[in-house]
Amino acid sequence: MPKQNRRDRIDRKAVKVHSAYQEKAVVNNDWKLDWFVPSEAQSEIVYGMNNHDLTIVDGPSGTGKTSTAVWKALMDLKQGHYRKIVFIKNPTEAGDDMIGYLKGEVQDKLAVHFSEMKRIFLNFVSKGKLESDEGTKLEFTIPNYLLGTTFDNCIIIVDEGQTFSPNTMKLVLERAGEGSRVVVCGDSRQRYSVKKRDDGFSDLISKVTEQAEDGFVESTQELIHYVKLTTDENQRSELSKLITELYA
């Protein structure tokens, strides 16, 4: 073989190796998990997700309950503990004025409801990774499309649990299959839903917890961990904390 051709092959090989390292570096940059450190109260969420099949997180807005659950779920996904994260949110309008039916395909209609949730994910992964993993390692859905579905080896996050009716909450929790764990985040004191439906989140809490003599509320079920966050954990702003207390 001519010496120059051999040199070209070596150079091309070097380029491939260099490209592989570059690609690996890009993949590593897709994860942005190290900056987040759970507070003492938020660590109870992490404990529950590590040790129980179902973790219920009841807390006011601004306490970081969803962010903590998403961060922990992504940590577990990265380490290979689960094959997929399933994020379930009810497409409930919070305002007094209804905007009507949205045009477009299913994903177009859901996009507005999931936009805030995806912003939470973008605190921990790059936009490119979020887009590439959506549909495979990340699934965003609503209860309407879950009937008959089973999620095996998944971490399931149910957000804004207070917007679910008792029957819908039952439907969602029954989707957890072998090797899956569920975390339900909500605020038992929020009533944003325009439809005055029964609150499936408070109903769930009442079924699996009891209040001790010292006033502490704890789970009565071995498979379930209950976390109660207070306005003291509001990390959004002093104004947000004050508003939460005023409307308590």
C-alpha positions in Angstrom: 0.0 0.0 0.0 1.4 3.5 -0.9 2.7 5.3 2.2 0.4 8.3 1.5 -2.7 6.2 1.4 -1.8 4.6 4.7 -1.3 8.0 6.2 -4.7 9.1 4.9 -6.3 6.0 6.6 -4.6 6.8 9.9 -5.7 10.5 9.6 -9.3 9.4 8.9 -9.2 7.0 11.8 -7.9 9.8 14.1 -10.7 12.0 12.9 -13.3 9.3 13.7 -11.8 8.8 17.2 -11.8 12.6 17.8 -15.4 12.8 16.5 -16.4 10.0 18.9 -15.0 11.9 21.8 -16.7 15.1 20.7 -20.0 13.2 20.4 -19.6 11.8 23.8 -18.9 15.2 25.2 -22.1 16.5 23.6 -24.1 13.7 25.1 -22.6 14.5 28.6 -23.5 18.2 28.1 -27.1 17.1 27.5 -27.4 16.4 31.3 -27.7 19.4 33.7 -28.4 17.6 36.9 -25.5 18.6 39.2 -26.6 22.1 40.0 -29.8 21.0 41.9 -29.5 20.1 45.5 -32.8 19.1 47.2 -33.6 20.9 50.4 -34.2 19.0 53.6 -37.9 18.8 53.0 -37.5 18.0 49.3 -35.2 15.1 50.3 -38.3 13.4 51.7 -39.5 13.2 48.1 -36.2 11.6 47.0 -36.5 9.2 49.9 -40.0 8.2 48.9 -39.1 7.7 45.2 -36.2 5.5 46.3 -38.0 3.3 48.7 -41.8 3.2 47.9 -43.9 2.3 45.0 -46.0 5.4 45.3 -45.0 8.8 46.7 -47.6 11.5 47.3 -46.3 15.1 47.6 -48.8 17.6 48.9 -47.5 21.2 49.0 -48.3 24.7 47.9 -47.0 26.4 44.7 -43.3 27.4 44.7 -42.1 24.5 46.9 -40.3 22.7 44.1 -42.2 19.5 44.4 -42.5 18.9 40.6 -38.9 20.0 40.0 -37.6 17.6 42.6 -39.6 14.7 41.2 -38.4 15.5 37.6 -34.8 15.8 38.8 -34.9 12.5 40.7 -36.7 10.8 37.8 -34.0 12.0 35.3 -31.2 10.9 37.7 -32.8 7.4 37.8 -33.3 7.3 34.0 -29.7 8.3 33.4 -28.5 5.5 35.7 -30.6 3.0 33.9 -33.1 2.2 36.7 -36.1 2.8 34.4 -36.6 2.6 30.7 -38.8 5.7 30.5 -40.3 8.6 32.3 -44.0 9.1 31.9 -45.3 12.6 32.8 -49.1 12.8 33.1 -51.0 16.0 33.5 -54.7 16.9 33.2 -55.4 19.4 30.4 -57.4 21.6 32.7 -57.8 25.3 32.1 -57.1 27.3 35.3 -58.6 30.7 34.3 -62.2 31.9 34.5 -62.5 32.3 30.7 -62.5 29.1 28.6 -60.5 29.4 25.3 -62.4 26.8 23.5 -61.3 23.8 21.6 -57.8 24.0 20.1 -57.2 23.2 16.4 -54.7 20.8 15.1 -53.5 17.2 15.8 -53.4 15.7 19.3 -49.8 16.8 20.0 -50.7 20.4 18.9 -53.6 20.5 21.3 -51.4 19.1 24.2 -48.4 21.3 23.5 -49.9 24.3 25.4 -50.7 22.1 28.4 -47.2 20.6 28.5 -45.2 23.8 27.7 -44.6 24.7 31.4 -43.7 21.1 32.3 -41.1 20.9 29.5 -39.6 24.1 30.8 -39.0 22.2 34.1 -37.3 19.4 32.2 -35.1 22.0 30.4 -33.6 22.9 33.7 -32.0 19.5 33.8 -31.5 18.4 30.1 -30.7 20.2 26.9 -33.4 21.1 24.4 -31.9 18.7 21.9 -32.0 15.8 24.3 -35.6 16.6 25.3 -36.6 16.6 21.7 -34.7 13.4 20.8 -35.9 11.4 23.9 -39.5 12.5 23.6 -41.6 9.5 22.5 -39.0 7.0 23.5 -37.4 7.7 27.0 -39.8 10.6 27.8 -43.6 10.4 27.3 -45.9 13.3 28.0 -49.6 12.4 28.0 -53.0 13.0 29.5 -55.4 10.6 31.3 -57.7 10.4 28.3 -55.3 8.2 26.4 -54.3 5.8 29.2 -57.3 3.3 29.3 -55.9 -0.2 28.8 -52.3 1.0 29.0 -49.6 -0.6 31.2 -46.3 1.1 32.0 -43.7 -1.4 33.0 -40.2 -0.4 34.3 -41.2 3.3 34.2 -41.1 6.2 36.6 -44.5 7.9 36.4 -45.0 11.5 37.5 -48.6 12.7 38.0 -48.6 16.5 38.2 -51.3 18.9 39.5 -53.0 16.0 41.2 -55.8 18.3 42.5 -57.2 18.6 39.0 -57.9 14.9 38.8 -61.3 13.4 39.8 -61.2 10.3 42.1 -62.0 8.0 39.2 -59.4 9.5 36.9 -56.8 9.3 39.7 -57.7 5.6 40.1 -57.3 5.1 36.4 -53.9 6.7 36.3 -52.5 4.9 39.3 -53.7 1.5 38.0 -51.4 2.0 34.9 -48.3 1.2 36.9 -46.9 -2.2 35.9 -44.0 -4.4 37.0 -40.9 -2.5 38.0 -42.6 0.9 37.9 -42.9 3.6 40.6 -45.3 6.6 40.8 -45.0 10.0 42.3 -48.1 12.2 42.5 -47.6 15.9 43.0 -50.4 18.3 44.0 -51.8 20.9 46.4 -54.8 19.8 48.4 -55.6 23.5 49.0 -55.7 24.6 45.4 -59.0 24.7 43.5 -58.0 26.1 40.1 -60.3 23.9 38.0 -63.2 25.6 36.4 -65.2 22.4 36.5 -66.2 21.8 40.1 -65.3 18.2 40.1 -64.4 16.2 43.2 -60.8 16.4 44.1 -59.1 13.1 43.4 -55.9 14.2 45.1 -57.4 14.9 48.5 -59.5 11.8 48.1 -56.3 9.7 47.6 -54.6 11.3 50.6 -57.6 10.6 52.8 -57.5 6.9 51.8 -53.8 6.3 52.6 -52.9 8.6 55.5 -53.9 9.2 59.1 -53.1 12.0 61.6 -51.2 11.1 64.7 -51.8 12.5 68.1 -49.0 15.1 67.6 -50.8 16.3 64.4 -48.3 14.7 62.0 -49.9 13.1 59.0 -48.3 9.9 57.8 -49.0 7.1 55.4 -50.8 4.0 56.6 -49.6 1.9 53.7 -46.2 0.2 53.5 -46.0 0.8 49.7 -46.8 4.5 49.9 -44.8 7.5 51.2 -46.6 10.8 52.0 -44.7 14.1 52.0 -46.3 17.3 53.2 -44.6 20.6 52.2 -45.5 24.0 53.8 -45.3 27.6 52.6 -42.0 27.8 54.4 -40.6 25.7 51.5 -41.8 28.3 48.9 -38.6 29.1 46.9 -40.2 31.2 44.2 -40.3 34.6 45.8 -41.3 36.4 49.0 -44.4 37.7 47.2 -45.4 34.2 46.1 -44.9 32.9 49.6 -47.1 35.7 51.0 -49.9 35.1 48.5 -49.9 31.4 49.3 -50.2 32.2 53.0 -53.0 34.8 52.4 -55.0 32.3 50.4 -54.4 29.3 52.7 
